[in-house]
């Protein structure tokens, strides 16, 4: 009976696509094919082989072959990425003690200026049942007068605020 060893951590196992090549190596090895096509079509004389085109193609081919090799189980491109990240990171880290985050700040207090209070509007609350016909006739005269405006505002508790104000000209 055939047995296979299952690794303890599956994320460290690379997928092999063709033989012992993974997806990264296949992409790197496809670069010379596209580069050769671009050089053959774009550089003069177009669609013809010239002697100066061959070194351009061979340089890219050798470079991609070197980058697709494995060293200690990793592709050379991944080693280069690690080295570049290491060399391009900042070398000095500065800690700023003057950071205001989570610090108690003792700032001088501003003197508050006293603002003159505007006189508040006088509210008159009247129950709806206390109106008689004479008051309703006067109200109708005010509503029809263009010098007065009527505003109705609903209350949160279901009441209705009615305001009649004179229009200032």
N, C-alpha and C positions, 0 to 999 in steps of 0.2 A: 504494500500500500504506500502511496506517495504522500509525503508530508511536506508542508511548507512552514517556514518560520514567519510568524506575524510580528512585525516590530512593535515595541511598546508605545512609541509615539509615531503615529502615522504621518504627521505633518513634516517630519524630517525626511521622508522618503520622496525622492524625485520620480516623476512619471517618465518612463522611457517610451519614446514614440517609435523610433526606428533603430533597432539594434541597441546600442548603448547611448544613443543621442537623445537628449531631452529637447524641449521646445526652444529654449534659448539658443542652444547650439545649432539647431536647424535654421533659425532665423539668421544667425550670424553667417552660416554657410550659404544662405540665399542672397546675401548682399553682393558677392562678386557676380552673380548671374545678372542681377538688375544693373549693376555698374557697367558690365560688359555691353549690355544692350544700349545703355545711354551713350557710352563712348562710341559704339559702332554707328549709332544713328545720328547723334548730335554733332560730333566733331568732323571737320572736313578732312578728306573727301567723304561725304556721307555715303553710307551703305557700302563702303569699300574698306578693305584692310590696309592700314598704313603702318609703317615701322614705329612711328612715335606712339601709336595707340597701344602696342603690346606692353611696354613698360608700365603704362598707367593701369592696365588690366592686371598685370602680374603683381604690382605693389599691393593693390586692394585684395587680391586673392591670397597672397602670403600673410597679410595683416589679419584677414578674417580667419585663416587657418590657425594662426597663433592664438587669437582671441577665443577660439572655440575649443582649445585644448583643456584638459582637466589636470589640476594640480591639487593633490590631497582631497579628491572628491568634489572639488568646486571648479567651476568654469573660470578661466582667466579673467573674463569680463567682470565677474562678481568680485574677484580680488581687486581689480582696478577701481571698482566703485567704492569698495571699503577704504582703500588707500586715499582716494580723492576726497571722500567725506572726512577722513581723519585730518588730512592736510588743509582742507578748506574751512574747518571749524575754527571758532575763535580760540585763541591761545590764552587769553587772560579773561578772568571773570571778576567783575567788580561788584562788591556789595555796597549798596547805598544806605547808609545809616539814616539819612535824612528823608527816607520814605515816609509818607504821611499815613500809610495804611495801618490801622489798628493802633494808632498813637493818640495819646491825650494831648490835645492842643490847647494851650492857654493863650487865647487871643484877647486883646483889649476889647472891652464892651463899648459899643457905640451908644451915644446919648440919644434917647428917643425924643423926637420932636413931637410936641403936642399939636394935634390937628384939631382945628375948630370943628365941632360937631354940627352937622346940618340938622335943622329941626326935622324931626321925624313926622311922617304923615299920621294924622289922627284917624284911627280906625273906629268905625261905628258898626257895631254888630246888632242886627235887628232880626228877630225871628220872622219867618215868612208868614205866619198866621196873623201878625199884627197890622197888616196893610188893610186899608179900606178902599172903597171905590174912589173917593176923592184923591187919595194918594196915587192911585194908579193912573188917574187922568193927568195929574201933574207930571208923573213919570213919562207918560206918553208924549207930552209936550216937550220934555227935555230930550227924549230919544230922537224925535223928529227934527229937532233944532240942529243945524249943521255946525254950530259953535261948540257942541258937546260931543264927546265920544264915549261909547259904552264898551266895556271889556268884561268878558266872562272868563273866569279861571276856575277849573275844577280843583277840589281839595283832595288830599290823599285818603281822607275818611269818607269820601262820597259827597261832601258839601260843595257848594258853589259860591265863589267870591264874585260879586257884581260890583264893578267900579264905574262911576260916572264922573268924568273929569272934563273941565273946560279946556278947549284947545287954545293954546297961546299963539298969538299972531305977531 
